Amino acid sequence: MPKQKTPKILIVDDEPANLQVLKHVLQDEYDLLFAKDGQKAIELALSEKPDLILLDVMMPGMTGHEVCKRLKVDQNTKSTPVIFVTAMSEVDDELIGFELGAVDYISKPVSPPIVKARVRTHLSLVSITEVKETRLQIVQRLGMASEYKDNETGMHVIRMSHYSRVLALAAGFSSEDAEDILNAAPMHDVGKIGIPDSILQKPGKLTEEEWNVMKKHPEIGAEIIGEHSSTILQLARVIALTHHEKWDGSGYPKGLKAEEIPLEGRIVAIADVFDALTTIRPYKKAWEVSDAVQFLKDQSGIHFDAKLVEQFIGVLPAVLEIRDKWPEEMASR
């Protein structure tokens, strides 16, 4: 079994005695880096990529506040948590630090148990964030696998899952529940893996028999995802099974009608169709946004939940920002 990586901590202080104290407290559990000034701290943060930075505030030349500000505007270091270690204890001083992006304050003279506890807490939060990001990437990749069998690209699952999150927030979901939809939506068409290529990639219109096979992909997707205790996978299963249902009951696979269709499935249906319409495919040109919006309006109360269509149109600027962030051109990079 590979050895677990030891977290790396950058300690920044212009006083050697303070560096020595923190070294003594942390050296048995972590790999330590040291800097005595702001410029060196920034250089080490960029080159060594520490997992956490302990940063003094009052330093000659570049202050800790200025160092933090510079770190938080750099894409390479902005997510690195910064804890200020300082003798400054005024509320206004702490407020400045938090506004600059620091995650915590430790007062001098430091208490070893407090330093260890705060460091351990914030490193665990970093690990949780990394796990969530990795999970989302894995789910997106699984979603992309199904798209590569179809005439769609991997960018589709990324865009439509973000559209779904934005619409969920507009519909009143909490940020946490909307994040769950973001994580689950990429698997909406995973069932296409079970559909023959001769049907998925057929350039012309499907026969009735072929279409009946195609309509099985929501149930295949639900079967692939399975039944789990995981909230994300439960939600992914619901979305895979219901995002092709229609408000008037003419959808598939169950012919559910109106609010019989889970709200999450109704949300993903709009996000999925809007992205499909506004994106170029081998068999069609991309629709103008105005035409796609008109289609959603025309299908309100027929294919789509009318209230959700209205809410989607209300957040259209955010939707278009997402579309610009993940264009089709990225799929070939």
N, C-alpha and C positions, 0 to 999 in steps of 0.2 A: 504494500500500500504506500503511495507517495506521501512524503512528509508534509504535514499541514504548513502552509505559509505563515510565517511570523509577521504580524502587522508591523508596519514601518511608521515611526513617529518623528516628525521634525520639531525640534525645540528651538525657539528663537528668543534670545535675551542678550542684552549687551553686558550684563554682569556675569563674569565667570562663576561666581559663587552660586548664583541662581541656577545656572546650567548644571553645576555639580550636584545641587540638591535634587533636581528633577532626574538627573541621570541615576542617582542612587535609588530613587523611588521606582523607576521604570525599567532599568536595564535588564533585570532578570526575566521579564516577560516580553519585551519588545526590541526590535531593531531600532536604534536611535541615530538620528542625524542632528547636527548642531549648527546654528548660525548665530553670529554676534551682531549682525546688522540686517536691515531690511532688504538691501540689494542681494546679499548672499542668500537670504531666505527665499526670495523669489526664484533665484537661479536653481537652488536645490529643489524647490517645489516643482519646477518644470522638468528638471533632469532626473530626479529620483522618484517622483510620483508617490509621496508619502500617503498613508491612509488617514492621517490625522496631523494637524498642526497645533502645537501649543505656542502661543504668540504673546510676547510682552507688548504692552502698549507704549510706555514711555521709553523711547530709545532716541539717541541723538541722530540727526539726519532724518531718515524716513521713519515715521512713527508706526506703531503696530496697526493703527487705523488705516494708514495709507497703504501698508502692505496688504491688508485684508481687502481693501478696495480694489487694488490691482489684481489680486488673485481671483476675485469674483467676476471680473470682466473678461478673463482669459478662458477660452473654451477648455483648455487643458487642465485648469486648476479650479474652475468655479464650483465643482461638486465636492472638493476636498473640504471636510469639516474643519473649522477653525475655532479653537477655544482660547479666549484671552486669559492670560495669567498676569494679574496686575494688582498693585496696591491701591489703585483707584477704585473707590467704592460708591461714588455718587450714582444715584439712579439715572441721571442724565448721561453719564459716561457709559453706563451699561446699555442704555437705549441707543446711543450712537453705534455701539458695537453690534447690536442685534440688527439695526437698520442696514449696516454694512454687510451683513450676512453671516456673522459669527453664530455658533450654535450654543455657546455657553460661556460662563465666566468662572474663574477660580481666583480667589483672593489670596494675596500674599500677606504674611508668610504662609506658605502652602501647608496643608495638612496631608500627609501621605495617604491615609485611607480615602480622603475625599478625591485626591488626584487619581488614584487607582480606580475608584468607583465611576467617576465622570468619564475617564478615558475608556473604560470597559463598556459603559453604556453607549457612548457615541460610536465606538467601533462596531458594536452589535447592530446599531441602527444602519450603519453603512452596509453591513452584511445582508440585512433584511432588504434594503433597497436593491442591492445587486441581485439577490434571489428573485425579486419581483421583475426586475428588468430582464433577467435571463429567461424566466418563465414566459414573459410576453414574447420574447424573441423566438422561443421554441414553438409556442402556439402559432405565431405568425408564419414560421417556416412550415409547419404542418398544413396551414391554410394555403400557403403558396404551392405545396405539392399538388393539391387538387387543381389549382388554377393552371399549372403547367400542363395538365392533361387537356385543358379546355382552351378556348381561344382568348383567354384572359392572361394577365401578368400578375406577378407577385405584388406589384404596387397596388393592385386593386384591393387586396385584403387589408393593406395598411391604411389606405385612404378611407375605405368604407367603415373600418372599425373606429377610426377617429371621428368620422361623420356621426356614427352611432353614439359615441360618447357625448358629442356636442348636443345632439338632439335629446339624449336622455337627460342632460342637465336642464335643457329648455323645458322638458316635460315634468320637471320637478324632482328628479332623482337626486339623491345626495351625491357628493363628489365621490364617495367610496363606492356606491352602487353603480355610478356611471363608469368608474374605473373598471369595475367587474365586466361591464358590457364591452369596454375597449379590449379587455383580455380575452373574452369569450367569442366575440364576433368573428375573428379571423377563421374560425373553424366552421363557419356557416355552410360552406359547400364541400366539406371534406368527403361527403358521400359520393362525389363525382369520381373518386378513386375507383369505385366499384362499377362504374358505367363503361361499357366497351368504347374503345377509341373510335370505332367505326360510326358510332352515334354521336359522341361528343365532338368529333372533328369533322363531321359531315358538312360540306359547304352549302348544300341545299336544304330545302325544307324536310323535316322529319316526317316519316309515315306515321300513321296512327299507332301502329305497333311499336315503332321506335320511340315515339313520344311517351307511350305508356311505360317503357323501360326507363326513359329519362326521369319520369316523375317518381321513380323509386329512390332517387338519390337522397332526399331528406331522411327517409327511414334508414337507408344504409348508413348515412352520417350519424344518426342517433345510435345505431348499433356499434359503429366504430368507436364512438366516444364512450359508450357504455353508461352504467349507472354507478355513481361514486358519491362519497361523502363530501368531496371537494366542491365548494360553492361555484368555482369557475367552471368546472367540468359539468356540473348540473345545469348551469346556465347555458353553456355551449351546446348541450344536448337539446335543450328547449329551443334555442335559436335555430339549430340545424333542422329541427323537425317542423318548425312553424313559420319560417320566414317566406315561404312561398304560398301561404294561406292568404286569402283575399277578404277584405271587409264584407263583401256581398255574399261570401260563401262559395265562390266559384274557383277557389284555389285548391292546392293539393298539399299533402297527401290525404288529409282527413275531411276537407271541405268545411273547416271551421268558419264561423261567421262572427263578425263584429268583435265584441269583447270576449267571446270564447277564445279568440287568438291571444296568447300571452302578450302583454305590452312590449316585452323585449323583442319578440318576433315581429311585431308591427313596426317597431323602430328600425330594426335592421332591414326590413323590407324596403323602406324608403331610402335608406342610405345605400343599399345595394343597387337598386334600380337607378338612382340618380347618378351614381358613379359609372354604371354601365352605359347609360345614355350619353354622358358627357366625355367619354373616352373613346378614342379611335380603336377599331378592331379590324382584323383582316377582312371582315365581311361588311363593314359599315364605316362611315365617317363619324367623327364626334359631333354630337348635337351642340348647338349653341346653348349656353346656360339658360337663356330666356325661354327657349323651346322646351328644355327639360323641366323647367319650373312650371310652364303651362301644362305639360303632360301631367305633372303631379296634381295640379289644380283640377284638370279634367277628370282625373281618376279618384279624386276625393270622394269618399263614400261608396266607391265601387271597388277599386283595388286597395286603396289606402284609407287609413283612419284620417278623417278630415281635420281633426284637431291637431294631429301630429304633423300633417302637411303644413298647416298654418304656422306651427312652431318651427318647423324646418326652414320655411321661407324667412322667418324672423331672425334666424341665426345664419343666413346665407353668407354674410361677409366672413364669418369664421370658417365656414365650409370651404369657401373659395381660397382662403389662406392655406388650408390643409391641402387642397388640390395643387396649389402652386409649390408647396413644400415637398411633395412626393409626386413629381410628374412621371409620365410614362418613360421618358428618356432614361430615368434612373435604372429601369429594369435591365438595360443592356450594359450597364457599367460594371 
